[in-house]
């Protein structure tokens, strides 16, 4: 029966993600995302939404008002979907993803 619960949570996570994709919160846009369902640090089944956001302007990260608006929208959608599980949001920028991919590629042999 736990398997059906995980599938329901994955579907709920995908529904939430679909509702956020492409939305703009101030200067921050939700570009892409992933849903993971599994045990958290306390061994509770949790949904993790990993959102790829547009690169922040400047060096300080995304504006607080943008992140607050995104979190508020997430909470409203989560209530509409009626998710009965722990859930987490994680943010990543395209710049961070590109840098991580470069790190995985190893050193540039031309150097």
N, C-alpha and C positions, 0 to 999 in steps of 0.2 A: 504494500500500500504506500510505502514511503516513496517509491518510484513515481507513482501517479502524482504525489504531492510535488515532487521536484519538477515534473513536466508542467504542472499547473503554474508553478512559480516561474519557470522559464517562459511560458506563454505570457504571463502577466508582465514579466520584465521586458519582453519584446514589444508588448503593447505600449508600455510606458516609454520605451526607447523610440518607437515609431511616432509617438506624440511629441517628442522633443526634437527629433531630427529636422534640421533645416530652420529651426526657430532662431530668432535673433533676440538677444537680451542686451539692450544697450548697444555696445560695440562688439559684443561677443556672440558668435554664432555656433550652434551645435552642428558640427560637420559630419560626424560619424559616431559609432559607438558599438559596444559589445555588452552582452549580458552573460554573467556567470552565476551559477547557483551551486552552492556547496557550503560546507561547514566554515564558520568563522572562527576566530580565536578561542571562543568559548564552546566550540563544537555545536553551535546552533545553526540550523540551515538558514542561509541568508542569500539575498539577491545582491549582486554587485553590478552596478551600471558603470561602465568605464566609457566616459564621453570624450571624444576628440573635439576640442574647441578651436575656434580660429585663434591664430597667434595673438597674444596680448600686445597691445600697443605700449611701447616703452619697455623698461626693464623690470618694473615692479609687479608684473603679473596682471591678471584680469581685474578690472575695476570692481570694488566691493559691491556696488549697487547692481552690477551685472550678475555677479555670482549669487547675490541675495535673491534677485528676481528669478534666476534659473532654479534655485533651490525651492522657492515658493511655488513655481509652476510644477516642479517635480512632486512636491507634497500634494498639491491639488489633484494632479493626475493619479497619483498613488491612491488617494482616497476614492476617486471615481472608479478605478480598477478594483478597489476593495482588496488590496494585498494584505494578507495576514502573515507577515514574516518580517524579520529584520531585513533592512536594506541599507545599502551604502552607495554613495556617489563618489566616483574618482574622476579627476580631470587630467587631461593631457593635451598639450598643444601640438600642432603639426611640427613645429620647430623641435620640440622635445622628442617626438617620434623619429624625425629625420636624424637627429643627433644620436639617438639610441641605435638606430639602424647602422649608422656610420661606425659606432663603437663595436658593433657585432662583426662588421666586415674586417676589422683588424687594421693594422697600420697600412698606410699607403706605400706600396713597394717602390714607387717612383721617388720617394724622399731620400 
